[in-house]
Amino acid sequence: MKPVERLLLESREAELRQLAKEIRRNVIKTVYHARAGHIGGPLSATDVLTALYFEVMNIRPQDPTWEGRDRFVLSKGHSAIALYCTLAERGYFSKDELHTFDEINSRLQAHPDMTVLPGLDMSTGSLGQGISSAVGIALGAKLKQAPFHTYCMIGDGESQEGQVWEAADIASKYALDNLTIFMDYNQLQQYGWAGSNGRVRQIPVLQPEARWQAFGFHVIQIDGYDMQQIVQACQDAKQTKGKPTIIIAETKKGKGVSFMEGDYLWHSRVPTDQELALAMAELEEGAV
């Protein structure tokens, strides 16, 4: 990756970091209130979502179906709560609605449903299928000569699905330089073979940069919590012509809360009263 050009003023970078912190707090509080939901993966993806919705994407929250908007597909749909909290913070709907998460008839289901909630460009949840939809959206834009850019986020565990690589092959074949994919590379999944201490899992995808390069992608590796790097990578991706881009964002499951970080048990656990209080205190005091 090129040296960081500091595209963001320090004040703007601090503002984005504060927004990410607020979104992270709402993720935990929403899961606690609903007594259900994923928590580790959403916390790992929060900063990238914050940068996309508050700095990078061309969108109009008050006109969510505006034809010229950039599109976003959350292929790792089980991290929907992070996307909901980001959309609420951005003004697509009231943050009070987060309290309905996972309830019957709520617009905020455990996986995104584009038919009921403004701001969603695709319904997702079945692993590996969201990226295929994003490739289709980008290909359609090419054919129609529409100027918008399509972004997609996939998980590293999700990348064990063969459909991810079928989609990658098509994106490369049609030179979809209007498509940028983020890989949330937290290197931890719920299922797999336990390590020696019983609390880690086998890394889902080894050497992802070589794999994506083999499929003809422009590959960028970044720190998934460095706002400067996230924004610069998005700019590099849009300036890259003739091939799609994947941005491999190195992240950590449960990011921001010490007892959640790197522990697969927090893939979808609900915090107790004491754990909620401790998590809120850590997020208030922490740098992230």
C-alpha positions in Angstrom: 0.0 0.0 0.0 1.1 3.5 -0.7 2.2 5.7 2.2 -0.8 7.3 4.0 -1.5 10.7 2.5 -3.6 11.8 5.4 -6.7 12.5 3.3 -8.6 13.2 6.5 -8.0 16.2 8.8 -7.1 15.2 12.3 -10.4 16.7 13.5 -12.4 14.7 11.0 -10.5 11.5 11.8 -11.3 12.0 15.5 -14.9 12.6 14.6 -15.1 9.3 12.7 -13.5 7.4 15.5 -16.0 8.9 17.9 -18.9 7.8 15.6 -17.4 4.3 15.5 -17.3 4.2 19.2 -20.9 5.2 19.5 -22.0 2.6 16.9 -20.0 0.0 18.8 -21.7 0.9 22.1 -25.1 0.6 20.3 -24.2 -2.8 18.9 -23.6 -4.2 22.4 -26.6 -2.4 24.0 -28.9 -3.7 21.2 -27.8 -7.3 21.5 -28.2 -7.0 25.3 -31.7 -5.6 25.0 -32.8 -8.2 22.4 -31.2 -11.0 24.3 -30.0 -12.3 20.9 -27.7 -11.5 18.0 -24.2 -11.6 16.8 -21.6 -9.4 18.6 -18.0 -10.4 17.8 -18.2 -10.0 14.0 -20.2 -6.7 14.1 -17.6 -5.2 16.5 -14.8 -6.1 14.1 -16.5 -4.5 11.1 -17.6 -1.2 12.7 -14.9 1.1 11.7 -15.0 0.2 8.0 -18.8 0.7 8.0 -18.4 4.0 9.7 -15.9 5.2 7.1 -18.0 4.0 4.2 -21.3 5.6 5.4 -19.9 8.8 6.9 -17.0 9.6 4.6 -16.7 7.5 1.4 -20.0 6.6 -0.1 -22.1 9.0 -2.2 -25.5 8.6 -0.5 -28.6 10.6 0.6 -30.0 9.2 3.8 -33.2 11.2 3.4 -33.7 9.8 -0.1 -32.5 6.2 0.3 -33.7 5.0 -3.1 -31.9 7.8 -5.0 -30.8 6.2 -8.2 -27.4 7.7 -8.2 -26.4 6.4 -4.8 -23.4 4.2 -4.2 -24.5 0.7 -3.3 -23.5 -1.5 -0.4 -24.0 -5.2 0.2 -23.2 -6.8 3.6 -22.4 -10.3 2.4 -21.7 -11.4 6.0 -25.3 -10.8 6.8 -25.1 -12.1 10.3 -23.3 -8.9 11.2 -26.5 -7.0 10.4 -26.6 -5.3 13.8 -23.5 -3.3 13.0 -25.1 -2.1 9.7 -28.3 -1.2 11.5 -26.5 0.8 14.1 -24.5 2.6 11.4 -27.6 3.4 9.3 -29.4 4.7 12.4 -26.4 6.9 13.3 -26.4 8.2 9.8 -30.1 9.1 10.0 -31.8 6.5 7.9 -34.2 5.8 10.8 -34.5 6.6 14.5 -32.1 5.0 16.9 -35.1 4.2 19.1 -36.0 1.6 16.5 -32.9 -0.4 17.4 -34.9 -1.6 20.4 -37.0 -3.7 18.1 -34.1 -5.7 16.8 -35.0 -9.3 16.1 -38.6 -8.9 17.2 -41.5 -10.3 15.1 -42.6 -7.8 12.5 -39.5 -5.6 13.2 -37.8 -4.0 10.2 -34.5 -5.0 11.9 -34.3 -8.7 11.5 -31.3 -10.8 12.4 -30.3 -10.7 8.8 -30.8 -7.7 6.5 -34.2 -7.6 4.6 -34.1 -4.9 1.8 -37.9 -5.2 1.3 -38.7 -3.6 4.7 -35.8 -1.3 5.7 -34.7 1.8 3.7 -31.0 2.0 3.1 -30.5 -1.7 2.3 -29.4 -2.6 -1.2 -29.6 -6.3 -0.8 -31.1 -9.0 1.5 -28.3 -11.2 2.8 -27.5 -14.0 5.2 -26.7 -17.1 3.3 -22.9 -17.1 3.3 -21.2 -16.5 0.0 -24.3 -15.2 -1.8 -24.1 -11.5 -1.0 -20.9 -11.0 -3.0 -22.6 -12.5 -6.0 -25.3 -9.9 -5.7 -22.7 -7.2 -5.5 -21.0 -8.5 -8.6 -24.4 -8.5 -10.4 -25.1 -4.9 -9.3 -21.7 -3.7 -10.5 -22.0 -5.6 -13.8 -25.5 -4.0 -14.3 -24.1 -0.6 -13.7 -21.4 -1.2 -16.3 -23.9 -2.3 -18.9 -26.1 0.8 -18.1 -23.1 3.1 -17.9 -24.4 4.2 -14.5 -21.8 6.2 -12.5 -22.3 4.8 -9.0 -19.8 2.5 -7.2 -20.7 -0.7 -5.5 -19.1 -1.7 -2.2 -19.4 -5.1 -0.5 -18.1 -6.6 2.8 -17.4 -10.3 3.1 -16.1 -12.3 6.1 -13.0 -14.4 6.1 -14.9 -17.4 7.4 -17.4 -16.8 4.6 -14.6 -17.0 2.1 -14.5 -20.8 2.6 -17.7 -20.9 0.5 -16.9 -21.7 -3.2 -19.5 -19.2 -4.4 -17.2 -16.4 -3.2 -14.6 -17.5 -5.7 -17.1 -18.0 -8.5 -18.2 -14.4 -7.9 -14.6 -13.3 -7.9 -13.9 -15.0 -11.2 -16.9 -13.2 -12.8 -15.9 -9.8 -11.4 -12.4 -10.2 -12.8 -13.6 -11.5 -16.2 -15.8 -8.4 -16.7 -13.1 -6.1 -15.3 -15.5 -4.6 -12.7 -13.4 -1.6 -11.6 -16.6 -0.1 -10.2 -16.6 -2.8 -7.5 -14.7 -2.6 -4.2 -14.9 -5.5 -1.8 -13.8 -5.3 1.9 -12.7 -8.6 3.6 -13.3 -8.3 7.4 -10.1 -10.3 8.1 -10.5 -11.0 11.9 -9.1 -14.5 11.4 -11.5 -16.1 13.8 -14.8 -18.0 13.3 -17.3 -19.7 15.5 -16.8 -23.2 14.1 -13.6 -25.1 13.3 -10.9 -27.0 15.0 -9.9 -25.7 18.5 -6.4 -24.7 19.2 -4.2 -25.8 22.1 -6.0 -23.5 24.6 -9.5 -24.4 23.4 -10.5 -20.7 22.9 -9.1 -20.1 19.4 -10.0 -21.5 16.0 -8.2 -22.4 12.9 -7.7 -19.3 10.7 -10.4 -19.4 8.0 -8.3 -18.2 5.0 -4.5 -18.2 4.8 -2.6 -15.8 2.6 -5.8 -14.1 1.2 -3.8 -11.5 -0.7 -2.2 -14.2 -2.9 -5.6 -15.8 -3.5 -7.3 -12.6 -4.6 -4.3 -11.6 -6.8 -4.6 -15.0 -8.5 -8.2 -14.1 -9.4 -7.1 -10.9 -11.0 -8.0 -8.4 -8.3 -6.1 -5.3 -7.2 -5.3 -6.1 -3.6 -4.8 -3.6 -0.8 -4.0 -4.6 2.8 -4.9 -2.2 5.6 -5.3 -1.8 9.4 -9.1 -2.1 9.6 -9.2 0.5 12.5 -7.1 3.2 10.9 -9.5 5.7 9.3 -6.8 7.2 7.2 -5.9 3.9 5.7 -9.6 2.9 5.1 -10.4 6.1 3.3 -7.1 6.1 1.3 -7.7 2.5 0.2 -11.2 3.4 -1.0 -9.7 6.2 -3.1 -7.0 3.9 -4.5 -9.7 1.4 -5.4 -11.8 4.0 -7.3 -8.7 5.2 -9.2 -7.8 1.6 -10.3 -9.0 0.8 -13.8 -9.6 -2.5 -15.6 -9.9 -4.7 -12.5 -11.9 -5.0 -9.3 -10.3 -4.2 -5.9 -10.4 -6.1 -2.7 -9.3 -4.3 0.5 -8.2 -6.8 3.1 -8.9 -5.1 6.4 -7.1 -6.7 9.3 -9.5 -6.6 12.3 -10.2 -8.4 15.6 -13.4 -10.1 16.6 -15.0 -8.3 19.6 -12.8 -5.2 19.0 -13.0 -2.6 21.7 -13.9 -4.8 24.7 -11.0 -6.6 26.2 -12.8 -9.7 27.4 -14.5 -10.1 24.0 -11.5 -9.5 21.7 -10.2 -12.6 20.0 -12.6 -15.0 21.8 -14.8 -17.0 19.5 -17.3 -17.5 22.4 -18.4 -13.9 21.7 -19.4 -14.7 18.2 -23.0 -14.5 19.3 -23.1 -14.4 23.1 -25.4 -12.0 25.0 -23.6 -10.0 27.8 -24.8 -10.2 31.4 -25.6 -7.1 33.3 -22.1 -7.0 34.7 -20.5 -7.6 31.3 -22.6 -4.9 29.8 -21.5 -2.3 32.4 -17.9 -3.3 32.0 -18.0 -3.2 28.2 -19.6 0.3 28.3 -16.9 1.5 30.7 -14.1 0.1 28.5 -15.6 1.7 25.3 -15.9 5.0 27.1 -12.4 5.0 28.3 -10.7 3.2 25.4 -9.0 4.7 22.3 -11.3 2.7 20.0 
